């Protein structure tokens, strides 16, 4: 018998909607007021199968009476004969997240935008709802994003059955406003091979690059034996930015050459890496972390980079 989460049908649905199935059916049922039969039509599955999924995935179900009462009274709301109780009306001034976050440049905005360029995604579901998503194996990073957005959304956990894989954490926010702002900044769906470096104000560029580094950057250091110096142990530091988009890496390289007087670095187009050696890595460290508050960098990577530079 197959484990439910490992079936091909689950995999196809999650790939199609770019969302974990338990979260997807919960959102459709509770946030969008869809019945089981409506969800079944969206997922191209029998209604009885969807109901069984609710039970097996332990997703709570709304009472049938609630939907019936809503159907009977909705025309009264439309005609104005019946008004909603104010306590059930969602306040525009108190949204689930700061939907204006990407409208004005700041150190925090540039940092999270850089991280979005690395580990963020955006999509539109079949009903036209627009979402932005952040996923990472570092819960600390997702917590920083949530705090930056002043978000009330829950962080979901996806456990890995393979012990060699880390669990992943996801923050998903539905907002047409934030989606439009990201489009204006140059982002799009399936952005990996297509997006370019946004027009970030120069005073915030180090925050953007640090945000991208915290998502898709790495640093390694140690010693190696040099043949030309009688096999003497020589220290090395190697910093790397990863991306499937070689054009974006070239743009990062150009900015660092201009702002930090760093070298061009080595771009491996086949592997999608921009690498810097020891002296450029030291310059990069000082550029990214000078006078930066703890809330705007990933502690694990900062500590490793600091040890490498020291």
C-alpha positions in Angstrom: 0.0 0.0 0.0 1.4 3.4 -1.0 1.9 6.1 1.6 -0.6 8.8 0.7 1.9 11.6 0.4 4.0 9.6 -2.0 1.4 8.9 -4.6 1.9 10.2 -8.2 -1.5 12.0 -8.0 -0.3 14.0 -5.0 2.9 14.9 -6.7 1.1 16.1 -9.9 -1.3 18.2 -7.9 1.4 19.8 -5.7 3.5 20.5 -8.8 0.5 22.0 -10.6 -0.4 24.4 -7.8 3.1 24.8 -6.4 1.8 24.1 -2.9 1.6 21.2 -0.4 -1.7 19.4 -0.7 -2.7 19.7 3.0 -2.2 23.5 2.9 -3.9 23.7 -0.5 -7.2 22.0 0.5 -7.2 23.8 3.8 -6.9 27.2 2.0 -9.6 26.3 -0.6 -12.0 25.1 2.0 -11.5 27.6 4.9 -10.1 30.7 3.2 -12.0 30.5 -0.1 -15.2 28.9 1.2 -15.1 26.0 -1.3 -17.1 22.8 -0.8 -15.6 19.4 -1.2 -17.2 19.0 -4.6 -15.8 22.3 -5.8 -12.3 21.3 -4.6 -12.7 18.0 -6.4 -13.4 19.8 -9.7 -10.3 22.0 -9.2 -8.1 19.0 -8.4 -9.7 16.8 -11.1 -10.6 14.1 -8.5 -13.8 12.4 -7.4 -15.6 14.2 -4.5 -15.5 11.1 -2.4 -11.7 10.9 -2.8 -11.3 14.5 -1.8 -13.4 13.9 1.3 -11.2 10.9 2.2 -8.1 13.1 1.7 -9.5 15.6 4.3 -9.8 12.7 6.8 -6.4 11.1 6.1 -4.5 14.4 6.0 -6.3 15.5 9.2 -7.6 18.7 7.6 -10.7 19.9 9.5 -14.0 20.2 7.6 -16.6 22.9 8.0 -20.2 21.9 8.7 -22.5 21.4 5.8 -25.1 23.6 7.6 -22.8 26.6 7.3 -22.7 26.4 3.5 -26.4 25.9 3.4 -27.2 28.9 5.5 -24.8 31.0 3.4 -26.5 30.0 0.2 -30.0 30.8 1.6 -29.0 34.3 2.9 -26.4 35.5 0.4 -29.1 37.3 -1.6 -30.1 39.3 1.5 -26.5 40.6 1.8 -26.5 41.6 -1.8 -29.8 43.5 -1.6 -28.7 45.3 1.6 -31.6 43.8 3.7 -29.1 42.0 5.9 -25.8 43.4 7.1 -22.8 41.4 8.3 -21.8 41.6 12.0 -18.8 43.9 12.2 -16.7 41.4 14.1 -16.7 39.1 11.1 -15.6 41.8 8.7 -11.9 41.8 7.9 -10.4 45.2 8.5 -8.5 46.6 5.6 -6.2 48.5 8.1 -5.3 45.2 9.8 -4.3 42.7 7.0 -2.6 39.4 7.6 0.7 41.0 6.4 2.1 44.4 5.4 1.0 44.4 1.7 2.9 47.6 1.1 6.2 46.1 2.1 7.8 46.2 -1.4 6.6 49.7 -2.3 9.3 51.7 -0.5 13.1 50.9 -0.4 14.7 50.3 3.0 17.5 48.0 4.2 15.0 45.4 5.4 13.0 45.6 2.1 16.2 45.2 0.0 17.4 42.3 2.2 14.2 40.3 1.9 13.9 41.1 -1.8 17.4 39.7 -2.3 16.4 36.6 -0.4 13.2 36.3 -2.6 15.5 36.4 -5.7 17.2 33.3 -4.3 14.5 31.2 -2.5 11.2 32.9 -3.4 8.5 32.1 -5.9 5.2 33.5 -7.2 2.2 32.0 -8.9 -1.4 32.5 -9.8 -3.9 29.7 -9.1 -6.7 28.7 -11.6 -9.1 31.0 -9.8 -6.9 34.1 -10.3 -5.6 34.3 -6.7 -2.0 35.5 -6.5 0.6 34.2 -4.0 4.2 34.7 -3.1 6.1 31.9 -1.3 9.4 31.6 0.6 10.9 28.2 1.2 14.0 27.2 3.1 15.6 24.5 5.3 16.6 27.4 7.6 13.6 28.2 9.8 15.5 31.2 11.1 15.4 32.7 7.6 11.7 32.2 7.2 11.1 33.7 10.6 13.0 36.8 9.5 10.8 37.1 6.4 7.6 36.7 8.5 8.8 39.3 11.0 9.7 41.7 8.2 6.3 41.4 6.6 4.6 41.7 10.1 2.8 38.6 8.9 0.2 36.5 10.8 0.5 33.6 8.5 1.6 30.2 9.7 5.0 28.7 8.7 4.4 25.2 7.4 6.8 22.3 7.8 7.4 19.6 5.3 9.2 16.6 6.8 11.5 14.6 4.7 11.4 10.8 4.9 15.0 10.6 3.7 17.2 11.1 6.7 19.9 12.7 4.5 17.5 15.5 3.5 16.6 18.4 5.8 13.0 19.4 6.6 11.9 22.5 4.8 9.8 25.5 6.0 7.5 27.5 3.9 5.7 30.9 4.3 3.0 31.6 1.8 1.1 34.9 1.4 -1.8 35.6 -0.8 -1.8 39.2 -2.0 -2.4 40.7 -5.4 -0.8 43.9 -4.2 2.5 42.3 -3.2 2.4 40.3 -6.4 2.0 43.4 -8.6 4.8 45.2 -6.7 7.2 42.3 -7.3 6.3 42.3 -11.0 7.1 46.0 -11.1 10.5 45.2 -9.6 11.2 42.7 -12.5 10.1 39.4 -11.0 7.8 36.8 -12.6 6.6 33.2 -12.3 9.3 30.6 -13.1 11.9 33.3 -12.7 15.0 31.1 -12.3 16.3 31.6 -15.9 14.7 34.9 -16.8 15.0 37.6 -14.1 17.6 40.3 -14.0 19.1 42.3 -11.1 16.5 44.8 -10.0 17.3 48.5 -10.0 18.2 48.6 -6.3 19.4 52.0 -5.0 23.1 51.9 -4.4 22.8 52.6 -0.7 20.8 49.4 -0.2 22.7 47.2 -2.7 24.8 45.5 0.0 21.6 44.4 1.8 20.1 43.0 -1.4 23.3 41.0 -2.1 23.5 39.8 1.4 19.9 38.6 1.2 20.7 36.7 -2.0 23.8 35.2 -0.3 21.7 34.0 2.6 19.5 32.2 0.2 21.9 30.9 -2.5 25.4 31.7 -1.3 28.1 29.7 0.5 31.6 30.1 1.8 34.2 27.4 2.3 37.7 27.7 3.8 40.6 25.6 5.0 44.2 24.7 3.9 45.8 23.1 0.9 49.4 22.1 0.0 51.1 24.2 -2.7 53.5 22.2 -4.9 55.4 25.4 -5.9 56.2 26.2 -2.3 57.5 22.8 -1.1 54.0 21.6 -0.3 53.5 24.3 2.4 50.1 24.5 4.0 48.3 27.6 2.5 45.0 28.9 3.7 42.2 29.5 1.3 38.7 31.0 1.3 36.2 30.5 -1.5 32.9 32.4 -1.7 30.2 31.3 -4.1 26.9 32.7 -5.4 24.7 30.1 -7.1 22.1 30.6 -9.8 20.7 28.9 -12.9 20.8 32.4 -14.5 24.3 33.2 -15.7 23.2 36.7 -16.7 22.1 37.5 -13.2 25.5 36.3 -11.9 27.3 38.6 -14.4 25.2 41.5 -13.1 26.1 40.7 -9.5 29.8 40.5 -10.6 29.6 44.0 -12.3 28.0 45.6 -9.2 30.7 44.2 -6.9 33.4 45.3 -9.2 31.9 48.8 -9.2 31.0 49.2 -5.5 33.7 47.1 -3.7 36.6 47.2 -6.2 36.5 43.4 -6.3 37.7 41.3 -9.2 35.4 39.9 -11.9 35.2 36.5 -10.2 34.9 33.1 -12.0 31.5 32.3 -13.5 30.9 28.6 -14.4 28.0 28.8 -16.8 27.5 25.0 -16.8 27.2 24.8 -13.0 25.7 28.2 -12.4 28.3 29.5 -9.9 30.1 32.8 -9.4 33.2 32.2 -7.3 35.6 34.6 -5.5 38.9 33.7 -3.9 40.5 34.8 -0.6 41.1 38.6 -0.9 37.8 39.3 -2.8 36.0 37.2 -0.2 37.4 39.4 2.6 36.2 42.5 0.7 32.8 41.0 0.2 32.5 40.1 3.9 33.2 43.7 4.9 30.8 45.1 2.2 27.9 42.8 3.2 28.1 42.9 7.0 29.5 46.4 7.9 27.2 48.0 10.6 24.3 45.6 9.8 21.8 44.7 12.6 21.5 41.1 13.6 17.9 40.9 12.3 19.2 41.4 8.7 21.5 38.4 8.3 21.4 34.7 8.7 23.4 33.9 11.9 24.8 30.5 10.7 26.3 31.9 7.5 27.6 35.0 9.2 29.5 33.0 11.8 31.1 30.7 9.2 32.1 33.6 7.0 33.6 35.5 10.0 35.6 32.4 10.9 36.8 32.1 7.4 37.9 35.8 7.2 39.6 35.7 10.6 
